[in-house]
Amino acid sequence: MTKITFIQPDGEGQTVEAENGLTVMEAAKLNDVAGIEAECGGACACATCHVYVEQAWREKVGKPSEMEEDMLDFAFDVREESRLSCQIKISDALDGLVVRVPEKQF
């Protein structure tokens, strides 16, 4: 199992364990992480699973695809470290991943 920590806007963290092959969004939904709405269910058709990937993890997580970048245009307060959590596949290489949940999702 891979551990992922979600940090809320108020600084409170929630660490969850998830199986490899799932997405970070699926891990959030399975563990009731506040602020991850995932209205499209992971189809990269909305931006309601937007997260900020901590600097130390950005290279391992990789850059967003062109389709993901297009969807990020609909997210609130997009930054260089923005990703859609539905597009981040969980693997052993991401054990310990830390992401921040934005203040709001559109």
N, C-alpha and C positions, 0 to 999 in steps of 0.2 A: 504494500500500500504506500502511496505517495502522500506526503503531508503538504497542505497548502494553507497559508494564512491569509485571511481576508481582513483588512484593516478598514474600519468604518471611518467616516469623516470626523467623528469625535475622538478618534485614536484608539478605540476599543478593538481588540483583535479576536478573531475566531479561527482556530486551527481545526481543519477537517482532514480526514483521511479518505483517499479516493483510489479506485482501481485504475491501473494503466489502461489506456484506450478510451477512457471517458474524456470529456472536455472539462475545462475549469468551470464553465457555466453549469454543466450537469452536476458536478461536485457541489457547487453552491446551492443549486435547487434541492438536491437530495439531503442537504444538511441545513436547509432553511436559513441561508445567509441573507440577511436583510439587505435590500438595495439592489439585488440582482433580479430583475423582473423577467427577462427572457420571454417576452411576449410572442416571438415567432418560433419558440421551441428549439432554437439552435440552427435555423436555416440561413443565417446571415442575411436576414430580410428586415431587420430592425437594428436599433442600437441600444436596446434596453438591458444588455448584459455588459456594458462598457466598464472597463477597469483600467487602472493605472498600474503597469508592471514596474516594480522597484528596479532601480538602476542595476543592481548586481545581477538581475535575472534577465535583463533585456536581450542580451546576446543569445542566451540559451533558448529563450522563447521564440526569438526570430522576429522578423518584420512582418507587418500585415500584407496580405495579398492585395491586389488592385481592387477586387470586389469588396474586401473588408474596408479598405480606405474609403471607398465610395459610401459605405454604410456609416462609417465614422463621421461623415459630414453631417449626419443627423443627431449626433451625440452632443450632450452638454459639456462645455469646457474641455474640448479636445486638446491634448498635449502630445508632445513627442513620444511619451511613454504610454499613450493610449492604445488599447487593444480591445477587441470584442472577445469576451471570455469563451464564447461558443466556438471560436476558431483556434483555441490553444488546446492541443491534445496533451493529455497527461502521460508522462513516461517517467522512468526511474531518474532520468536526467533533471527532472523538475522537482525532485524531492526537496522540500523546504521552500518552495516558491512563495513569494510574498507579493500580493497585489492589494491595491487600495481601491475602495469603492467610492465613486464620485458622490457628491452631495445630492444629486438628483439624476434621474434618467428621463429621457424623452420617450 
